[in-house]
Amino acid sequence: MGRTLSLLARLPLLEDDGLLHRRDCECVRCDAGYRPTEQERMEARRRFGAQKARDQAARAEERRKERERMKLAVVDVYVDEQVRAANEQVRALRQARDRAAADERLAQLWELRRAGWSLREALDEVERLAGAARRE
């Protein structure tokens, strides 16, 4: 048991990649001569750099996708607002059409205009008829 504790007293010092023992590592394995060679160190640095580049590219791609999703969301909101405004405008136009269809004076004006009356004469006649209807 005492021997196991002495082995744990010198834990390995690792490089930035978290796998390779550093040059100044004094763990039991490195003291026994099982240190990584320079070629293994270069290969580990290359792999670590490549992995780091892949991770950065993946994060950049995720940011790009998120920006694209945000742009689509903004467009969706804009389109929804435009559709809502168009619906309100159509509703207002339909209400105006219904009011115009229910207006007797406007119907009389159109009949007189179709009959060939001038606008001034037709308006005067509609006002005369409306005044006569109010007196009754």
N, C-alpha and C positions, 0 to 999 in steps of 0.2 A: 504494500500500500504506500509506504514511504517513497518507494522508487517511482511510482506512478505520479505522485505529486511533484517530484523533482522534474519529471518530463514535462509536466504542464507549466512549470515555472517559466519556461522560455517558449512562449507562443510565437508562431511564425509572423514575420512582418511581410505584408503583401504589397504588390504594386497597385497602381490605380485601377487596374482591371479586376482586382480582387481574387485572382487565380494564381498568379506567378509570385514566387518568393523574391523579395528584394535582394540586392547585392549585399547589404549589411545585415541580412537576416541571420540570427544565431540560434535558430531552432535546432532541435535534435536532428532532423532530417538533413538540414544544410551542413551542420557540423560533421555529419557522417559522409559528406562529400556528394550528396545528391542535389547539388545546386543546378538551376537551369543553365544551359549553355547560351552563348551569345546568339546563336542562330535561333534557339527557342525563344529567347527574349525578343528578337526582331520579329519573328513570326507572331508572337503574342501581341506585340505593339501593333502590327499590321491588322490582325484580327480585331483587336480592341478598337482601333481607329475606324475600321470598316463597319463594325457594329454601331459605333457612335454615330457615324454618318447615316447609316440606315435608320437609326432611331430619330435623328434630326429630320431626315426626309419624311419619315412617317408622321412626325409631329407637324411639319410644314403642310403635308397633304391634309391632315385632319383640320388644321386651321383654314386651309383653302376651302375645304368642303363646308366647314361651319360658316365661312363668309358667304359662300354660295347659298346655303340654306337661309341665312339672314336676308340676302338679297331677294330670294324667292318669297320669304315671309313679308318683306316690305312691299313687293309687287302684289302679293295676295291682298294685303290690307288696302293698298291703293285701289285695286280692282273692285274690292268689296265696297269701298266708299263711293266709287264711280257708279257702280250698279245701284246702290242705295239712292244716290242723287238722281239717277235716271228714272228709277221707279217713282220717286216723289214727283218728278217733273211730269211723267206720264199720268200719274194720278191727278195732278193739278189740271192737266190738259183735258182729261176725261170729265172732270168736274165742270170745267168751263164749257165743254161741248154740251154736257147735259143741261147746264143753265141756259145756254143759247138755244137749245132745242125746246126748252120749256117757256121761253120768252115770246109772248104773243105779239108784242110790238115788232120784234125782229122778224118774225114770220110775215107780218103784214108788210114790212119794209121790203123784204125779199120778193114778195108777190108783186108789189108795185114796181119794183126795179125790173123784174122779168117782163112785166107788162109794157115796159118802155118808158116809164116815168123817169125824169131826171132825179138826181140824188136830192136836190133841194126841195123839189116838189113832193117827192116821196116822203121825206122827213116831215115836211109841214103837214101832209095828209095824215101820217101816223100820229103826230102830236094832236091834231084836230080830233081824230077818232078816239085817242086816249082821253082827251079832255071831255069829250062827249060821254064816254063811258063812266068817267068819275062823277059827272053831274047826275047821272041816272041812279 
